[in-house]
Amino acid sequence: MNTFKSTLLLVVLTLFLLFVGERIGGRNGMVLAFVLSVAFNFGTYFYSDKLALAMYRAQPVTRAELPRAYEVVERLTAKQGLPMPKIYMLPTESPNAFATGRNPQHASVAVTHGILELLDDEELEGVLAHELGHVKNRDILTSSIAATLAGAITMIARMGYWASLFGGYGGGRDSRERSGGLSSLFMLILAPIAATLIQLAISRSREYEADATGAKVTGNPYALARALQKLDDYSKRIPMQASPSTAHLFIVAPLLGGGGFGQLFSTHPPIPERIRRLIGRDHV
């Protein structure tokens, strides 16, 4: 069901991108939106993993340097029939982890120094099983495409607003009328918000499924639930400095938001709800 929801949301996001382009710039705007989506998704497919790892100064580590993580990942990949991913270390004390890569054959798993210090062996296994769940479910590519499409919608809306002030995209009188100042102003405000909400809905649904996959593989949902509770507590004490464009990659949200309306823009579902789905109650 989560896979179906994610696919549906991606289709909606793509159609919304074309709608924004058409409303702002007519046929020319829709063509531009399509070209941008193709270009962004091409770049995302081949380079999103490298950019994410470089952004956080992640360094590759060998089995001799990090035997504890290697042993767990080797055991879990063998159990699921997955290729062995590359292992990276992030030089930060904030406890967190993420997986990236366009498919299981080109996957990387990154852990912070802080998470290795915080979690016991069972909890670390739960976290790494969660990240490999993202790899197995191909969530990494789905989330990255969603992020780039949302970014393209925001770019189109901004371009459309400024173009409306200077005569549109050259699509004729009809397109200029439709891309008038008030309409473009509303699109400038509402389109990025709508795109972001769709993107975040994809990210949240993927987290639930990765939790379920990780718990099933290890047969120990309580270990992952304990890890999530610890990570939630300690990541607030030592917050992760992360970019909003990559926040969805991490196992716990590095950008902390408040309740109420702010929860709409959280890249992750609430930790108590994730724990409840794992063990039937919202705390360990």
C-alpha positions as CSV (number, residue, x, y, z in Angstrom):
1,M,0.0,0.0,0.0
2,N,2.8,2.4,0.8
3,T,4.5,1.7,-2.5
4,F,1.2,2.4,-4.3
5,K,0.8,5.6,-2.3
6,S,4.3,6.8,-3.2
7,T,3.9,6.0,-6.9
8,L,0.6,7.9,-6.9
9,L,2.1,10.9,-5.1
10,L,5.0,11.0,-7.6
11,V,2.5,11.0,-10.5
12,V,0.5,13.8,-8.8
13,L,3.7,15.8,-8.3
14,T,4.7,15.4,-11.9
15,L,1.3,16.4,-13.2
16,F,1.2,19.3,-10.8
17,L,4.6,20.5,-12.2
18,L,3.1,20.5,-15.7
19,F,0.0,22.3,-14.5
20,V,2.0,25.0,-12.8
21,G,4.0,25.5,-16.0
22,E,0.9,25.6,-18.2
23,R,-1.0,28.0,-15.9
24,I,2.0,30.4,-15.7
25,G,3.4,30.3,-19.2
26,G,0.9,28.5,-21.3
27,R,2.2,25.8,-23.7
28,N,5.7,27.3,-23.5
29,G,5.6,27.1,-19.8
30,M,4.5,23.5,-19.8
31,V,7.2,22.6,-22.2
32,L,9.8,24.3,-20.0
33,A,8.4,22.5,-16.9
34,F,8.7,19.1,-18.7
35,V,12.3,19.9,-19.8
36,L,13.3,20.9,-16.3
37,S,11.7,17.8,-14.8
38,V,13.7,15.5,-17.2
39,A,16.9,17.4,-16.6
40,F,16.5,17.4,-12.8
41,N,15.6,13.7,-12.6
42,F,18.6,12.8,-14.8
43,G,20.9,14.6,-12.5
44,T,19.2,13.1,-9.4
45,Y,19.4,9.6,-10.8
46,F,23.2,9.7,-11.3
47,Y,24.5,12.2,-8.8
48,S,22.2,12.6,-5.8
49,D,24.1,10.1,-3.7
50,K,27.5,11.7,-4.4
51,L,26.2,15.1,-3.6
52,A,24.5,14.0,-0.3
53,L,27.7,12.3,0.9
54,A,29.9,15.2,0.0
55,M,27.5,17.7,1.7
56,Y,28.1,16.0,5.0
57,R,31.8,15.3,4.5
58,A,31.2,11.6,4.7
59,Q,34.4,9.5,4.5
60,P,34.5,5.9,3.3
61,V,35.6,3.4,5.9
62,T,37.0,-0.1,5.6
63,R,36.0,-3.2,7.5
64,A,39.2,-2.9,9.6
65,E,38.2,0.7,10.6
66,L,34.6,-0.1,11.4
67,P,34.2,-3.8,12.0
68,R,31.0,-3.4,14.2
69,A,29.0,-1.8,11.4
70,Y,30.5,-4.0,8.7
71,E,29.5,-7.2,10.6
72,V,25.9,-6.1,10.9
73,V,25.5,-4.9,7.3
74,E,27.1,-8.1,6.0
75,R,24.8,-10.2,8.0
76,L,21.7,-8.3,7.0
77,T,22.5,-8.0,3.3
78,A,23.2,-11.8,3.1
79,K,19.8,-12.4,4.7
80,Q,18.0,-10.3,2.2
81,G,20.1,-11.1,-0.9
82,L,21.3,-7.6,-1.3
83,P,24.7,-6.5,-2.6
84,M,27.1,-5.1,0.1
85,P,26.8,-1.3,0.1
86,K,29.6,1.1,0.7
87,I,30.0,2.2,4.3
88,Y,30.6,5.8,5.2
89,M,31.2,7.7,8.4
90,L,30.0,11.3,9.1
91,P,32.3,13.3,11.4
92,T,29.6,14.5,13.8
93,E,28.5,13.6,17.4
94,S,24.9,14.1,16.5
95,P,23.5,10.5,16.3
96,N,21.9,9.7,12.9
97,A,22.2,7.6,9.8
98,F,21.1,7.5,6.2
99,A,21.2,5.5,3.0
100,T,21.6,6.8,-0.5
101,G,22.2,5.5,-4.0
102,R,20.1,5.0,-7.1
103,N,19.6,1.2,-6.7
104,P,20.9,-1.7,-4.5
105,Q,23.9,-2.1,-6.8
106,H,25.0,1.5,-6.2
107,A,24.0,2.0,-2.6
108,S,25.8,3.6,0.3
109,V,25.0,3.6,4.0
110,A,26.4,6.4,6.2
111,V,26.5,6.5,10.0
112,T,27.6,9.3,12.3
113,H,30.3,8.9,14.9
114,G,27.6,9.8,17.5
115,I,25.3,7.0,16.7
116,L,28.0,4.4,17.2
117,E,28.7,5.8,20.6
118,L,25.0,5.9,21.6
119,L,23.5,2.6,20.5
120,D,24.1,-1.0,21.6
121,D,24.6,-3.8,19.1
122,E,20.9,-4.7,18.9
123,E,19.8,-1.1,18.4
124,L,22.5,-0.5,15.8
125,E,21.3,-3.6,13.9
126,G,17.7,-2.2,14.0
127,V,18.9,1.2,12.5
128,L,21.0,-0.4,9.8
129,A,18.1,-2.8,8.9
130,H,15.9,0.3,8.5
131,E,18.4,1.9,6.2
132,L,18.8,-1.3,4.1
133,G,15.0,-1.4,4.0
134,H,15.2,1.9,2.1
135,V,17.7,0.3,-0.2
136,K,15.6,-2.8,-0.8
137,N,12.4,-0.8,-1.3
138,R,14.3,1.7,-3.6
139,D,13.0,4.6,-1.5
140,I,16.2,6.6,-2.1
141,L,15.5,7.2,-5.7
142,T,11.8,7.9,-5.1
143,S,12.5,10.5,-2.4
144,S,15.2,12.1,-4.4
145,I,13.0,12.5,-7.5
146,A,10.2,13.9,-5.3
147,A,12.6,16.5,-3.9
148,T,13.8,17.5,-7.4
149,L,10.3,17.8,-8.8
150,A,9.2,19.9,-5.8
151,G,12.3,22.1,-6.5
152,A,11.4,22.4,-10.2
153,I,7.8,23.5,-9.3
154,T,9.2,26.2,-7.0
155,M,11.6,27.3,-9.7
156,I,8.8,27.4,-12.4
157,A,6.6,29.4,-10.0
158,R,9.3,32.0,-9.4
159,M,10.2,32.3,-13.0
160,G,6.6,32.6,-14.0
161,Y,6.0,35.4,-11.5
162,W,8.9,37.5,-12.8
163,A,8.1,36.7,-16.4
164,S,4.5,37.9,-15.9
165,L,5.9,41.3,-14.8
166,F,7.9,41.6,-18.1
167,G,5.4,40.2,-20.6
168,G,5.3,36.4,-20.1
169,Y,7.2,33.6,-21.9
170,G,6.4,34.9,-25.3
171,G,3.5,32.5,-25.7
172,G,1.1,35.1,-27.1
173,R,-1.6,37.4,-25.6
174,D,-3.6,34.5,-24.3
175,S,-0.7,33.0,-22.2
176,R,0.2,36.5,-20.9
177,E,-3.4,37.1,-19.8
178,R,-3.5,33.8,-18.0
179,S,-0.1,34.5,-16.3
180,G,-1.3,37.9,-15.1
181,G,0.2,39.4,-12.0
182,L,-2.4,38.3,-9.4
183,S,-2.6,34.7,-10.7
184,S,1.2,34.4,-10.8
185,L,1.5,35.8,-7.3
186,F,-0.9,33.2,-5.9
187,M,1.0,30.5,-7.8
188,L,4.3,31.8,-6.5
189,I,3.0,31.3,-2.9
190,L,0.8,28.2,-3.2
191,A,2.6,26.0,-5.7
192,P,5.8,25.5,-3.6
193,I,3.7,24.8,-0.5
194,A,1.6,22.2,-2.3
195,A,4.7,20.6,-3.9
196,T,6.5,20.5,-0.6
197,L,3.5,18.8,1.1
198,I,3.4,16.1,-1.6
199,Q,7.1,15.6,-1.3
200,L,7.0,15.3,2.5
201,A,4.0,12.9,2.3
202,I,6.2,10.6,0.2
203,S,9.1,10.8,2.7
204,R,6.8,10.0,5.7
205,S,5.2,7.0,4.0
206,R,8.7,5.6,3.1
207,E,9.8,5.9,6.8
208,Y,6.9,3.8,8.0
209,E,7.7,1.1,5.4
210,A,11.4,1.1,6.1
211,D,10.7,0.7,9.9
212,A,8.4,-2.3,9.1
213,T,11.0,-3.8,6.8
214,G,13.8,-3.4,9.3
215,A,11.8,-4.9,12.1
216,K,10.8,-7.9,9.9
217,V,14.4,-8.6,8.8
218,T,15.8,-8.5,12.4
219,G,12.8,-10.1,14.0
220,N,13.3,-7.6,16.8
221,P,11.0,-4.5,16.5
222,Y,11.8,-3.5,20.2
223,A,15.4,-2.9,19.3
224,L,14.5,-0.4,16.5
225,A,11.9,1.2,18.8
226,R,14.6,1.7,21.5
227,A,17.0,3.1,18.9
228,L,14.4,5.6,17.6
229,Q,13.6,6.8,21.1
230,K,17.3,7.3,21.9
231,L,17.9,9.0,18.6
232,D,15.0,11.3,19.1
233,D,16.2,12.3,22.6
234,Y,19.9,12.8,21.8
235,S,19.4,14.4,18.4
236,K,17.6,17.3,20.1
237,R,20.5,17.7,22.5
238,I,23.1,17.7,19.6
239,P,21.1,18.8,16.5
240,M,22.2,17.7,13.1
241,Q,23.2,20.6,10.8
242,A,21.5,19.5,7.6
243,S,20.1,20.9,4.4
244,P,16.3,20.9,4.0
245,S,16.8,19.2,0.5
246,T,18.4,16.1,2.2
247,A,16.7,16.1,5.6
248,H,14.4,13.3,4.4
249,L,17.4,10.9,4.0
250,F,18.1,10.6,7.7
251,I,16.5,8.0,10.0
252,V,15.4,10.8,12.4
253,A,14.7,14.3,11.2
254,P,17.8,16.5,11.6
255,L,15.6,19.7,11.3
256,L,13.4,19.8,14.3
257,G,9.9,21.4,13.9
258,G,7.2,22.3,16.4
259,G,3.7,21.0,16.6
260,G,0.6,22.1,14.9
261,F,0.9,23.6,11.4
262,G,4.7,23.1,11.5
263,Q,4.2,19.3,11.5
264,L,2.9,19.5,7.9
265,F,6.4,20.4,6.8
266,S,8.3,17.7,8.8
267,T,10.2,15.2,6.6
268,H,9.5,12.4,9.1
269,P,6.4,11.1,10.9
270,P,6.4,11.6,14.7
271,I,8.7,9.3,16.5
272,P,6.0,8.2,19.0
273,E,3.8,7.1,16.1
274,R,6.7,5.2,14.5
275,I,7.3,3.4,17.8
276,R,3.6,2.7,18.2
277,R,3.5,1.0,14.8
278,L,6.5,-1.1,15.8
279,I,5.5,-2.3,19.3
280,G,1.9,-1.2,19.8
281,R,2.6,1.7,22.2
282,D,4.2,5.1,21.7
283,H,7.2,4.6,24.0
284,V,9.5,1.8,25.0
